[in-house]
């Protein structure tokens, strides 16, 4: 039906094909044919028929769709041609074609029109019959006299069969390459140096005495967010921190800086600044004082460097000397280069980890695997963890397949590519074990053409033919110097970051930019936090309080106050955690889209500076008579307001690791209040020794109406139950 409907347009195309492609080709083929032309091309009213379609699903690449079409065409066409020089006229009265035409849609891409190109060809020679008129005149012409109609049919048939194929690109190669491998336009290195003449926001004696402020900055480029450390009691703070941000092709991208005064309750706004990155790109290097908006005299000293990405190592030595990476053995500090990684796919991953890697599995895992003998042969659910130094990133999980396709991009800032290496591990989420790994010293990339490798890498500790297809490119960060006066000095000192052992183990998840439809930023992974895992969110498993410098020491057993969390995003952040600057001490990375909104929402904090999101009061005890863990949710205080009317909080409990629906407990919703009282009791059937091995996951959520936008997390806390006193019980905020 479709083809019938399209037939007049297909005919127009065929006519063009004859006149604009075939005719000139025939003329140029032989001097005797220089006067060849078609006088009439009419393909007829009878459309091509498609008698059957087969779609292949087994053993095909995940990025293509293969269709086989059974076609037949019996057409009364009139195609007349003449060769003026020999007064020869001939033509075709009817054509029949029967055969299997293969259509391949590939590559499939994550952008409209979803299909990058389509190819058409016949698998085998189709059955072709042509009813000629005046063929004998045609075959008398010098140069054609050796032909016969069967030879002509052969030539035409062969032209329709592989390796001849008609390929129609729908998206240009360049666009596909960019979609697959978005390379940043440049890197912005921000030296966040100092400010002067800020306003004193802290007051004493009910406002009679003006004090100072405790300023910190929040910097944003696209979806990458950095937060400086807090300088106590200063109106001229000196931060001397350095951050590095990726800039993709984006008109109108800006560096946005806001200064705040840290307070136990609400952080006061101290001024802001927007800098157009086009200016920085033009200037290459800006080192100056910028006036703050909304603050009469306040100003901020920044040094901004625009680093271009160079695909060769010509300047590498100079860059390494400039950032002092040649002297030390450190793997962090300023970046000399950028590693861009495109994780494509894997093949032949082992289905049964026991076969190849039993010694890597934990004893318990093996026992479990042997018990469920039949399940172990099921396909794995692979994900890939990549790390350079202590910066780690993780791909999405592809469920139940040993031929996963990821098509994800990652970027790593590299301090010294001569010494560092990329470690890649494929893990099976389902059996919690490794499916293979590989190490690639970045020096290999330095030696490769264009500093790029695009290949299948054989996995070690894996199946015999297990491989991972990746494209890696290293780009040196080069500052094209403008002419400067000789006394131009560097103003930011680069201190070596001291990374605590615990700090490195914080598991982090890649979080894509949350703004849909902003060109490349939605396909490019954000890697904002330089030197602390290139990741915007810190996942829940991070030890929230102990890792923060101002962790609540007085909260005793449940050593963590409620942690902030971006609604609808996987990252749970403690709002006052500074981003690790490359040039200052490293602490927890922080970034979520919610940050600015949250800073403004911290209006009703507690007197305890450690609990900016409020507190919850629980009683927890184990009842030996009933053999149950009893949790009483009493009340919350000083929660965050989700809207002008406050919040509609309720409390959700899980006894980890059980997160099934049956294991969930919920209180009623308390409407329009920031200090709800619940006084509800819940129990979990669990023995005392078992309970002491478990963790209570408590989340305070905002209910919002049905389909409301205002659903979201107000805060959460994980309470360890390993205490001896669980049998007696305790009550605590």
C-alpha positions, -999 to 999 in steps of 0.1 A, spaced: 0 0 0 28 24 10 48 17 -22 16 21 -43 10 55 -27 46 66 -33 48 52 -68 44 84 -88 73 99 -67 94 68 -71 89 72 -108 101 108 -107 132 97 -89 138 69 -115 135 94 -144 160 117 -128 183 87 -122 182 78 -159 187 114 -171 212 127 -146 232 97 -137 229 69 -163 229 91 -194 262 110 -187 278 77 -176 269 60 -208 281 89 -229 315 90 -211 319 52 -214 329 50 -250 337 76 -278 310 59 -301 283 66 -274 290 103 -271 256 112 -286 236 87 -265 204 101 -249 171 89 -234 142 103 -254 115 89 -231 115 74 -196 81 61 -183 82 34 -157 45 27 -160 15 27 -136 21 -7 -122 39 -3 -88 66 -26 -74 51 -52 -50 66 -62 -17 54 -98 -11 70 -104 23 93 -88 49 116 -105 73 133 -87 102 164 -102 117 167 -102 155 193 -129 162 230 -123 158 228 -88 145 247 -58 158 226 -38 183 231 -7 162 215 -19 130 182 -31 117 182 -56 89 151 -62 67 148 -86 38 120 -76 13 107 -101 -12 100 -79 -42 85 -84 -76 81 -58 -104 62 -66 -136 60 -32 -154 49 -21 -188 74 6 -190 85 26 -220 121 37 -220 134 49 -254 169 58 -262 188 70 -293 223 74 -304 221 103 -329 255 96 -345 244 62 -358 207 71 -362 200 42 -339 168 40 -318 161 13 -293 141 9 -261 126 -13 -234 89 -23 -234 87 -42 -202 108 -53 -173 104 -80 -147 125 -82 -115 120 -109 -88 144 -112 -59 152 -105 -23 163 -70 -15 181 -63 17 176 -30 35 200 -22 64 193 7 87 225 16 104 239 31 124 211 37 149 219 69 168 206 87 199 194 117 180 168 124 153 162 109 128 174 79 149 187 62 117 221 75 104 219 59 69 202 32 49 218 8 25 200 -12 -2 213 -42 -23 203 -76 -36 217 -106 -17 217 -128 -48 213 -120 -85 176 -111 -90 157 -128 -118 156 -101 -145 138 -101 -178 138 -72 -202 117 -70 -233 137 -49 -258 127 -31 -289 153 -25 -316 180 -43 -297 195 -56 -329 201 -19 -341 218 -13 -308 241 -43 -310 253 -33 -345 270 -2 -331 308 -4 -330 320 -11 -294 287 -28 -285 288 -55 -312 303 -81 -288 272 -79 -265 241 -99 -264 210 -95 -244 220 -121 -218 254 -104 -213 235 -70 -208 212 -87 -182 243 -101 -164 259 -67 -163 228 -51 -148 222 -80 -124 257 -78 -111 254 -41 -106 225 -47 -82 243 -73 -60 268 -69 -32 294 -54 -30 275 -28 -50 251 -11 -26 231 21 -27 237 39 6 216 69 15 231 89 44 204 106 65 229 122 89 264 133 78 294 113 89 307 143 107 275 146 128 276 109 136 312 111 147 304 141 169 274 123 184 295 93 191 326 112 203 318 147 214 352 165 219 350 196 241 358 229 224 382 238 252 390 236 289 385 266 312 410 268 341 396 290 368 420 304 394 396 316 421 420 338 440 405 364 464 378 390 470 378 425 486 353 448 503 326 422 508 297 431 531 297 420 568 266 400 572 271 385 607 259 408 635 261 406 673 240 419 701 208 418 681 223 438 652 241 465 672 276 453 663 285 447 627 307 417 622 324 400 593 313 373 569 324 337 563 325 338 525 326 309 500 320 308 463 298 287 441 310 285 404 291 271 375 300 264 339 271 246 321 262 217 343 295 216 362 294 231 397 323 238 420 322 252 456 352 268 473 362 263 509 348 287 535 372 315 548 361 323 584 355 359 594 369 378 565 357 406 542 388 401 520 390 363 517 419 347 499 409 313 485 437 306 460 418 276 445 419 262 410 392 244 391 390 230 355 358 229 335 350 214 301 334 238 276 315 223 247 303 240 215 277 263 230 269 298 221 261 319 251 280 297 276 290 316 307 310 313 339 286 321 367 299 329 402 279 335 433 294 344 467 276 334 500 283 340 537 281 307 556 257 308 585 243 282 609 208 290 596 205 307 562 235 314 540 234 351 530 240 362 494 272 383 490 272 391 453 275 375 419 293 377 386 287 365 350 316 362 325 309 354 288 333 326 278 336 340 242 356 368 257 379 344 276 383 324 244 394 355 225 417 367 252 431 333 261 442 346 295 424 371 318 439 380 351 420 409 367 396 422 393 360 420 384 333 442 401 306 421 418 270 428 408 246 440 436 275 449 459 287 486 458 324 482 462 329 444 463 353 429 437 367 395 429 401 386 416 401 358 390 426 344 366 410 326 337 429 305 312 414 291 280 431 259 271 427 245 236 429 207 229 458 197 207 459 163 191 497 160 193 523 159 219 545 186 205 539 210 235 536 183 261 570 188 277 564 225 280 530 220 295 543 194 320 570 219 330 545 247 334 523 227 357 553 211 374 542 176 366 577 166 354 592 171 389 568 152 412 553 117 412 518 130 421 489 120 400 468 151 407 473 188 404 467 209 373 459 189 342 483 186 313 458 168 291 424 154 287 414 118 280 382 113 261 368 78 262 340 65 241 328 32 255 312 13 226 304 -23 233 317 -57 245 317 -91 228 317 -127 241 316 -118 278 317 -150 299 283 -162 311 297 -183 339 322 -164 360 332 -196 378 347 -210 346 375 -184 342 378 -165 374 369 -186 404 398 -173 426 386 -137 422 351 -145 435 344 -144 472 339 -177 489 303 -169 497 297 -159 460 310 -193 449 289 -212 473 259 -192 462 268 -197 426 271 -235 431 238 -237 449 220 -219 421 240 -239 395 215 -234 367 213 -196 372 250 -190 370 250 -197 333 225 -170 327 237 -140 309 255 -114 330 243 -78 335 275 -59 327 287 -24 336 321 -9 331 342 9 357 370 31 345 395 49 365 426 70 361 444 75 394 417 79 420 392 94 396 366 68 388 336 67 365 310 40 358 288 31 328 252 23 329 242 -14 335 231 -34 304 208 -61 317 211 -98 308 234 -98 278 270 -109 271 271 -85 241 263 -52 256 263 -19 237 268 12 258 277 41 235 286 63 264 312 91 266 335 99 295 363 124 301 392 123 325 416 152 334 451 138 333 480 153 353 509 134 336 500 110 307 536 96 307 531 80 341 493 75 345 473 46 332 436 39 325 422 9 344 390 -6 330 370 -34 347 339 -50 333 317 -61 362 286 -82 364 260 -64 385 239 -96 388 266 -119 403 286 -91 418 318 -102 402 344 -92 377 340 -102 340 375 -91 330 398 -61 331 425 -43 312 451 -16 318 462 9 292 492 30 300 484 65 285 520 65 271 506 41 245 482 68 234 511 94 232 527 70 207 496 64 186 486 83 155 466 115 164 470 102 200 438 82 193 431 45 196 399 30 182 399 -8 185 387 -39 203 408 -45 234 412 -81 246 401 -84 282 423 -103 307 409 -125 335 380 -131 312 367 -155 285 390 -166 257 375 -141 231 361 -115 254 368 -80 241 358 -44 248 355 -19 219 365 16 229 378 47 213 403 67 233 418 101 225 443 121 244 444 158 239 471 181 253 458 213 270 477 241 255 475 278 265 482 299 234 500 328 250 492 364 240 521 388 242 526 398 278 549 421 297 578 404 313 568 412 349 535 394 345 533 370 375 514 339 384 492 347 412 477 314 423 499 290 442 495 253 433 496 233 465 496 195 462 463 181 472 464 157 501 438 130 495 427 110 525 426 72 519 389 72 528 382 101 505 392 80 475 368 52 481 337 73 478 318 55 451 305 80 426 280 75 398 281 94 365 253 118 362 244 132 329 234 168 326 199 173 335 189 198 309 174 180 279 180 194 244 210 215 251 231 203 222 261 183 232 258 188 269 231 162 271 253 137 253 285 146 270 291 133 305 297 160 329 330 158 347 331 188 369 350 179 400 387 180 392 407 157 414 380 141 434 365 117 409 351 135 378 316 132 391 289 155 401 270 134 425 282 115 456 263 83 459 244 73 490 271 49 502 295 77 509 301 81 546 283 114 548 292 129 581 326 114 589 339 126 556 329 162 561 350 185 580 322 198 601 306 165 608 283 164 639 304 150 667 276 152 692 251 130 674 265 99 689 253 67 675 237 77 642 267 96 632 251 115 604 226 143 603 201 144 575 219 148 542 207 171 515 196 156 483 188 169 449 152 159 442 149 134 414 186 130 411 208 103 424 232 125 442 229 131 479 251 160 489 259 178 520 253 214 511 283 229 528 309 206 513 336 224 492 346 210 458 381 198 459 402 226 443 432 213 425 452 237 445 437 232 480 428 203 502 405 177 487 372 169 504 339 156 491 329 165 455 296 182 453 273 192 425 237 189 417 213 210 397 195 217 430 224 234 446 214 270 442 178 263 449 188 245 481 211 272 493 182 296 491 159 270 507 181 266 538 161 294 554 149 276 584 180 258 596 186 247 631 207 262 658 230 232 652 252 243 623 257 206 615 221 199 606 212 224 578 184 201 567 168 195 600 166 165 624 144 135 631 136 119 665 135 81 666 133 54 692 149 21 682 149 -11 703 147 -48 698 119 -67 715 131 -102 724 96 -114 733 82 -106 699 116 -112 681 111 -79 663 130 -46 657 107 -18 668 112 17 654 91 46 667 91 77 645 83 106 669 88 138 650 110 160 628 121 196 633 134 224 610 128 206 577 133 224 544 103 243 529 94 228 496 70 256 487 57 288 502 33 267 523 61 247 538 63 209 531 40 179 533 65 154 550 62 117 556 89 92 567 99 61 548 119 33 564 138 3 550 159 -22 569 188 -25 545 198 -44 525 161 -53 519 145 -26 496 116 -47 485 81 -32 486 72 -56 514 101 -43 535 90 -6 532 73 12 561 57 46 558 41 71 582 11 92 574 16 125 556 17 156 578 4 186 558 20 220 555 45 218 584 82 219 589 80 203 624 57 173 619 47 150 648 41 114 638 44 92 669 40 60 648 55 27 656 67 1 630 83 -33 634 105 -56 613 106 -93 620 143 -99 626 164 -116 654 187 -95 676 220 -107 661 206 -103 626 193 -68 634 228 -58 646 242 -66 612 216 -44 594 212 -7 587 181 14 591 175 36 561 153 66 570 141 91 544 119 121 550 100 128 518 77 155 506 44 140 496 31 166 471 -2 158 454 -9 131 428 12 139 397 26 169 416 61 183 407 68 188 444 76 151 452 111 147 465 135 139 492 138 164 521 167 145 537 178 111 548 199 93 574 214 58 577 213 45 613 237 16 621 222 -9 645 254 -26 656 251 -13 692 251 -35 723 222 -14 736 198 -24 709 180 -47 733 175 -19 758 167 7 731 174 44 728 157 76 718 176 102 699 175 132 675 
